Amino acid sequence: MVARTFTVAFEGVEARRVEVQCAVSPGLPSFAIVGLPDKAVSEARERVRAALGAMQIALPSKKIVINLSPADLPKVGSHFDLPIALAVLAAIGVLPEDRIEACLSLGELALDGSLVGVNGALPAALKAAELDCVLACPDACGAEAAWVGATPVFAARTLTQLLRHFTGDRPLHAAEPGEVSDEVFGRDLRDVKGQEKAKRALEIAAAGRHHLLMVGTPGSGKSMLAARLPTILPPLGAQEALETSVIHSLAGLIEDGGISRVRPFREPHHTASMAAIVGGGRGAQPGEISLAHNGVLFLDELPEFPRAVLETLRQPVESGAVMVARANAHISYPARFMLVAAANPCKCGYMPDPARACSKAPVCGGDYLGRVSGPLMDRFDLRLDVPPVAFGDLELPGSGESSATVAARVRAARDIQAARYAGSDARSNADAEGATLDATATPDAEGRDMLTRAAERLGLSARGYHRVLRVARTIADLAGEADVRRPHVAEALSYRSLGAQM
């Protein structure tokens, strides 16, 4: 007799159905798991045996074989424990087979029979809804999985509770979704004294999802400005929140089953490896660029990152996705993020100050910022110098605009873009290209003339030319104007000055 139930194996953000088959047959007593399991899956037999023993259920003295089909798909993770246990219980006649075959489950078993939370409950629930079956999972995953809403989710603290549920002895109530969080924990933009141009650039970047590079001396406020970016970004939309939460679910970053509408803000250290930034490692896990999907990736001390790591950002910045290719896996992850970077002008950091700069200026600046390749530098829409703040400005009371005031303008500009690009793949001005960009961002005659002359003088590439158009479109949106005019182009060009000096 062969009993069947279902679970999932994760390939990137996709959950693939896995059929868990259990056969109990005469022979020498044994418990084997086949179907390309990794070490964690192979060890499930000991956890299942101990958990059933804690429930006073003895395995028969027969040959037990668990097959995970399709057998050529790698099976990774401890979430296979629960479906293996359910299949065994059905095979020995403890659970009704029809109830188990209509169930998709995942969860780790403790030796006492309790269920331990695992990663990936949200994509597993999406797959269960697609297959039109119920989902069984640990209690710690119930609130997260229940967000799908299209399929019943039964969350239990112990395997005994699930056994009683499937036998009809004590049915479980469907899990309720967790809370929605939209509160941003961050400092207010009003705390930043001076740096009006930098704050304006921050607003433009947030409004159009433009990539931003800030170069300035130590203590000029680059990191301080970047830390306040989350407070002016609009909340995630429903589709964006789902996309982001699926990735965070796979990475185990969802806490208490709640879904957050706050845009991710990831700030890896410059010692991070390529696998940590792009993705990879065991099971080809998502990297920082995917964890920042629909949010911000902040790279402080940009030139200090390894050159190879920085070069891997070039393709995801353009395409909004990354392919993690390994010998045994080719996994695609979404990576539509806003790249914000900060850098000192040179190794010592004080090249613009003649009194403090080293004797190698200005060569030291070219050598230091030269660690960032030209192609990557060309992908920054906004590049600006952040000068030191005057001591007189530091003594002024906080009189600048608050984050809430700036966020309202950013939200209004994003709403304009959402209406403009409805029905297309673009979500913001940074995504517009081709005919869509020409139709929405072509400036008036004076603006075109200025842009043409500036492109020749600054030596703009075709990519740089189009990025100026996108920034100008965002500036016009912030002003509430339907057409891109000369002043908008002029301001957009002012944020390419850093590139002209490098």
C-alpha positions in Angstrom: 0.0 0.0 0.0 1.3 3.5 -0.9 0.0 6.6 0.9 0.4 10.0 -0.7 0.5 13.6 0.5 2.0 16.8 -0.9 4.5 19.4 0.0 6.8 21.9 -1.8 10.4 22.4 -2.8 11.5 26.0 -3.4 13.2 27.1 -6.6 13.8 30.8 -6.1 10.4 32.4 -5.3 8.6 29.5 -7.0 7.2 26.7 -4.9 7.2 23.4 -6.8 4.8 20.6 -5.8 6.4 17.5 -4.4 4.5 14.3 -3.9 5.5 12.4 -0.8 4.9 8.7 -1.2 5.2 6.2 1.6 5.3 2.4 1.0 5.2 -0.1 3.9 6.2 -3.6 2.7 7.5 -6.9 4.2 11.2 -7.1 4.7 14.0 -6.2 7.1 13.0 -3.3 9.3 14.3 -0.1 7.8 13.3 3.5 7.1 14.7 5.0 3.8 14.1 8.3 2.2 14.8 8.6 -1.6 14.3 11.3 -4.2 17.4 13.4 -4.0 17.2 14.6 -0.3 19.8 16.7 1.3 21.2 16.0 4.7 18.4 17.8 6.6 15.8 15.8 4.7 17.6 12.5 5.2 17.7 13.1 9.0 13.9 13.5 9.0 13.5 9.8 9.6 15.1 10.1 13.0 12.9 13.1 13.9 9.8 11.3 12.6 10.6 8.1 14.5 11.2 10.0 17.8 8.1 12.2 17.4 5.8 9.2 16.7 7.4 7.4 19.7 6.5 10.4 21.9 2.9 10.0 20.7 2.9 6.3 21.7 2.7 5.2 18.0 5.1 2.4 17.1 6.3 1.9 13.6 5.8 -1.6 12.2 8.8 -3.9 11.9 8.7 -3.6 8.1 10.5 -1.9 5.3 9.4 1.8 5.1 10.3 3.7 2.0 9.6 7.4 1.5 9.9 8.7 -2.1 9.9 12.4 -2.9 8.7 12.9 -6.4 9.9 14.2 -8.8 13.0 12.3 -7.8 15.4 14.5 -9.9 14.4 17.7 -8.1 16.8 18.6 -5.2 14.9 18.5 -1.8 16.4 21.0 0.7 15.3 21.9 4.2 13.6 20.6 7.3 10.1 21.5 6.2 9.8 17.9 4.7 9.4 16.5 8.3 5.7 17.0 8.6 4.6 15.7 5.2 6.8 12.6 5.7 5.2 12.0 9.1 1.7 12.4 7.7 2.4 10.0 4.8 3.8 7.4 7.3 0.7 7.8 9.5 -1.6 7.3 6.5 0.4 4.3 5.3 0.1 2.5 8.6 -3.6 3.2 8.8 -3.7 5.9 11.6 -4.9 8.7 9.2 -7.5 8.5 6.4 -5.7 8.6 3.1 -8.3 10.8 1.4 -7.8 13.6 3.9 -4.0 13.4 3.5 -4.1 13.4 -0.3 -6.1 16.6 -0.3 -3.5 18.4 1.9 -0.3 20.2 1.3 1.9 20.5 4.4 5.3 21.7 5.6 6.9 22.0 9.0 9.8 20.7 11.1 9.2 18.1 13.8 10.8 18.3 17.3 11.6 15.0 19.1 8.6 15.5 21.4 6.2 15.8 18.5 5.8 19.6 18.6 5.9 21.5 15.3 8.7 24.0 14.6 8.2 27.0 12.3 10.0 27.0 8.9 10.7 29.4 6.1 8.6 29.7 3.0 5.1 29.4 4.5 3.7 32.2 2.2 4.8 30.8 -1.1 3.7 27.3 0.1 0.2 28.8 0.8 0.1 30.3 -2.7 0.9 26.9 -4.2 -1.8 25.3 -2.0 -4.3 27.8 -3.4 -3.2 27.0 -6.9 -3.7 23.3 -6.3 -7.0 23.9 -4.5 -6.0 22.0 -1.4 -5.7 22.9 2.3 -2.4 23.8 3.9 -1.2 22.2 7.2 1.7 24.0 9.0 3.2 24.8 12.4 1.4 27.3 14.5 4.3 29.7 14.1 3.6 29.9 10.4 -0.2 30.1 10.4 -0.6 33.8 10.5 1.9 34.3 7.7 0.3 31.6 5.4 -3.2 32.8 6.1 -2.5 36.0 4.2 -3.1 34.2 1.0 -6.8 33.9 1.9 -7.6 31.6 -1.0 -7.2 28.3 0.9 -7.8 27.1 4.4 -4.7 27.1 6.6 -4.7 24.8 9.6 -1.9 25.6 12.0 -1.0 23.3 14.9 1.4 23.4 17.8 1.9 19.6 17.8 1.6 16.6 15.4 -1.1 15.2 17.8 -3.3 18.2 17.1 -3.1 17.6 13.4 -3.8 13.9 13.8 -7.0 14.7 15.8 -7.9 17.3 13.1 -7.6 14.9 10.2 -9.4 12.1 12.0 -12.3 14.5 12.9 -11.8 14.0 16.7 -11.0 17.7 17.3 -11.0 19.8 14.1 -8.8 22.9 14.1 -10.1 26.4 13.2 -8.6 28.0 10.1 -5.7 30.4 11.0 -6.2 34.1 10.9 -3.8 36.4 9.0 -1.3 38.5 11.1 -1.3 42.3 11.4 -0.4 44.7 8.7 2.4 47.0 9.6 2.9 50.4 7.9 4.8 52.3 10.6 8.2 53.5 9.6 10.8 53.5 12.4 13.2 56.2 11.4 14.5 59.6 12.1 12.9 62.7 10.6 14.3 64.6 7.6 13.8 67.8 9.6 16.8 66.8 11.7 19.2 67.3 8.7 20.6 70.9 8.9 21.5 72.5 5.6 22.1 70.2 2.6 19.1 71.5 0.8 20.3 70.3 -2.6 20.9 66.8 -1.2 17.5 66.7 0.4 16.0 67.8 -2.9 17.9 65.0 -4.7 16.6 62.5 -2.1 13.0 63.6 -2.8 13.4 63.2 -6.5 15.0 59.8 -6.1 12.1 58.6 -3.9 9.5 60.1 -6.2 10.8 58.3 -9.4 12.7 55.3 -7.9 16.0 56.8 -9.3 19.4 55.5 -8.3 21.4 58.1 -6.3 25.1 58.5 -5.5 26.3 61.0 -2.9 30.0 62.0 -2.7 31.2 64.1 0.2 33.7 64.5 3.0 33.4 62.5 6.2 30.6 63.9 8.4 28.9 65.8 5.7 25.6 63.9 6.3 25.5 61.3 3.5 24.6 58.3 5.7 22.3 60.6 7.7 20.4 61.5 4.6 20.1 57.9 3.4 18.8 56.7 6.8 15.9 59.1 6.4 14.9 57.8 2.9 12.5 55.2 4.2 10.5 57.9 6.0 9.6 59.7 2.7 9.0 56.6 0.5 5.3 55.6 -0.2 4.0 52.3 1.3 4.0 49.2 -0.7 1.0 48.5 -2.8 -0.9 45.2 -2.5 1.0 43.4 -5.3 4.4 44.9 -4.2 3.8 43.8 -0.6 3.0 40.2 -1.8 6.1 40.1 -4.0 8.4 41.4 -1.2 6.8 39.2 1.5 7.4 36.0 -0.6 11.1 36.7 -0.8 11.3 37.6 2.9 9.3 34.5 3.8 12.0 32.4 2.0 14.7 34.2 4.0 12.9 33.9 7.3 12.5 37.6 7.8 8.8 37.7 8.5 8.2 38.1 12.2 5.0 37.1 14.1 3.2 36.4 10.8 2.7 40.1 10.0 2.9 41.6 6.6 4.8 44.9 6.3 3.9 47.6 3.8 7.1 49.5 4.7 9.6 49.4 1.8 12.7 47.3 2.6 15.9 49.2 3.4 19.0 47.0 3.2 22.4 48.2 4.0 25.1 45.5 3.7 28.6 46.1 5.0 31.3 46.6 2.4 32.9 43.3 3.5 29.8 41.4 2.2 30.6 38.6 -0.3 29.2 38.3 -3.8 26.8 35.5 -2.7 25.5 37.7 0.1 24.8 40.6 -2.2 23.6 38.7 -5.4 22.4 35.5 -3.9 23.7 31.9 -3.8 25.2 29.7 -1.2 23.4 26.6 0.1 20.1 26.3 -1.8 20.8 29.4 -3.9 19.3 31.7 -1.3 18.2 35.3 -2.2 20.8 38.0 -1.7 20.6 41.6 -0.5 19.5 42.9 -3.9 16.5 40.6 -3.9 15.7 41.3 -0.2 15.7 45.0 -1.2 13.1 44.3 -4.0 10.6 47.2 -4.2 12.8 49.0 -1.7 16.2 50.5 -1.2 19.7 49.0 -1.3 22.1 51.4 0.5 25.8 50.8 -0.1 27.9 53.0 2.2 31.5 53.5 1.4 30.9 52.4 -2.2 34.5 52.2 -3.4 35.4 49.9 -0.5 33.2 47.1 -1.9 35.1 44.5 -3.9 35.2 45.4 -7.6 33.7 42.0 -8.6 30.8 42.5 -6.2 30.0 46.0 -7.6 30.1 44.8 -11.2 27.4 42.2 -10.5 25.0 45.0 -9.8 25.1 46.3 -13.4 22.6 43.8 -14.9 20.1 43.7 -12.0 19.9 47.5 -11.9 18.8 47.5 -15.6 16.6 44.4 -15.7 15.0 44.3 -12.2 15.9 40.6 -11.8 18.9 38.4 -11.1 19.8 34.9 -12.3 21.7 32.9 -9.7 23.4 30.3 -11.9 25.2 27.4 -10.2 26.2 24.0 -11.3 23.1 22.3 -10.0 20.7 25.3 -9.9 19.6 28.2 -12.1 17.3 30.4 -9.9 15.8 33.7 -10.9 14.9 36.2 -8.2 13.2 39.6 -8.6 15.5 42.6 -7.8 13.8 45.8 -8.6 15.5 48.0 -6.1 16.6 51.6 -5.7 20.3 51.8 -5.5 21.6 54.5 -3.1 25.3 54.8 -2.5 27.7 57.1 -0.5 31.4 57.6 -1.0 34.2 59.8 0.2 35.9 61.9 -2.6 39.2 60.2 -1.9 40.8 57.7 0.5 41.5 60.3 3.2 38.2 62.0 2.5 39.3 65.6 2.5 40.3 66.2 -1.1 38.0 69.3 -1.6 39.6 71.0 1.4 43.0 72.4 0.4 44.0 72.8 4.1 43.4 69.1 4.9 43.9 67.3 1.6 46.9 65.0 1.1 49.8 65.8 -1.2 48.5 63.4 -3.9 45.3 65.5 -4.6 43.6 65.5 -7.1 45.1 62.2 -8.4 44.1 60.4 -5.2 40.4 61.2 -5.9 40.5 59.8 -9.4 42.2 56.6 -8.1 39.8 56.1 -5.3 36.5 56.7 -7.1 38.0 54.9 -10.1 37.4 51.7 -8.2 33.8 52.1 -9.3 33.7 51.3 -13.0 32.3 53.8 -15.6 29.5 51.5 -16.6 28.2 51.2 -13.1 28.7 55.0 -12.5 26.6 55.6 -15.6 23.7 53.8 -14.1 23.2 56.4 -11.3 20.5 58.8 -12.3 21.4 61.4 -9.7 25.0 62.1 -8.7 25.9 65.0 -6.5 28.5 66.4 -4.2 27.5 66.7 -0.6 29.7 69.5 0.9 30.5 69.9 4.6 27.8 71.7 6.6 28.7 75.1 7.9 29.0 75.4 11.7 26.4 78.3 11.5 23.8 75.9 10.0 24.3 73.5 12.8 23.3 76.1 15.4 20.0 76.9 13.6 16.8 75.4 15.0 15.2 72.6 13.0 13.2 74.6 10.5 13.3 72.4 7.5 10.5 70.3 6.0 9.5 67.2 7.9 9.5 63.8 6.4 5.7 63.8 6.4 5.6 66.9 4.2 8.1 65.5 1.7 6.4 62.1 1.8 3.1 63.7 0.7 4.7 65.2 -2.4 6.4 61.9 -3.2 3.2 60.0 -2.8 1.4 62.4 -5.1 4.1 62.0 -7.7 3.9 58.2 -7.4 0.2 58.3 -7.9 0.6 60.3 -11.1 3.0 57.7 -12.3 0.8 54.8 -11.4 -2.0 56.3 -13.4 0.3 57.0 -16.3 1.7 53.5 -16.6 -1.4 51.6 -15.7 -1.6 48.5 -17.9 2.1 48.4 -18.7 5.1 46.8 -17.0 6.4 50.1 -15.7 5.6 51.2 -12.2 7.6 54.4 -12.0 9.5 56.8 -14.2 12.7 54.8 -13.7 11.1 51.9 -15.5 9.9 53.8 -18.5 11.8 53.1 -21.8 11.4 53.0 -25.5 8.2 54.5 -26.9 6.7 54.9 -23.5 9.6 57.2 -22.4 9.4 59.2 -25.7 5.7 59.7 -25.2 5.9 60.8 -21.6 9.2 62.5 -21.1 10.1 64.3 -24.4 10.7 67.9 -23.3 9.6 71.1 -25.1 11.7 72.7 -27.8 13.9 74.7 -25.4 14.4 71.7 -23.2 15.4 69.5 -26.1 17.9 72.1 -27.3 19.4 72.4 -23.8 19.6 68.6 -23.4 21.3 68.2 -26.8 24.0 70.8 -26.0 24.5 69.4 -22.5 24.8 65.9 -23.9 27.6 67.0 -26.2 29.4 69.0 -23.5 29.1 66.4 -20.7 29.7 63.4 -23.1 26.5 61.7 -22.0 26.0 58.1 -23.2 22.7 57.0 -24.6 21.9 55.5 -21.2 22.8 58.8 -19.5 20.7 60.8 -21.9 17.6 58.7 -21.2 18.2 58.8 -17.4 18.2 62.6 -17.6 14.8 62.4 -19.4 13.4 60.2 -16.6 14.7 62.5 -13.9 13.2 65.5 -15.7 9.9 63.7 -15.9 9.9 63.0 -12.2 10.8 66.7 -11.4 7.8 67.7 -13.6 5.6 65.2 -11.7 6.7 66.7 -8.3 5.7 70.1 -9.7 2.3 68.8 -10.8 3.0 69.7 -14.5 1.9 67.5 -17.4 4.8 68.5 -19.8 8.5 68.4 -19.3 10.0 71.9 -19.8 13.4 73.5 -19.9 13.6 74.2 -16.1 13.0 70.5 -15.4 15.7 69.5 -17.8 18.1 72.0 -16.3 17.6 70.7 -12.8 18.0 67.1 -14.0 21.3 68.0 -15.7 22.6 69.6 -12.5 22.7 66.2 -10.9 25.1 64.8 -13.6 27.8 67.3 -12.7 29.7 64.7 -10.6 30.0 62.4 -13.6 31.5 65.2 -15.6 34.3 65.6 -13.1 35.2 61.9 -13.0 
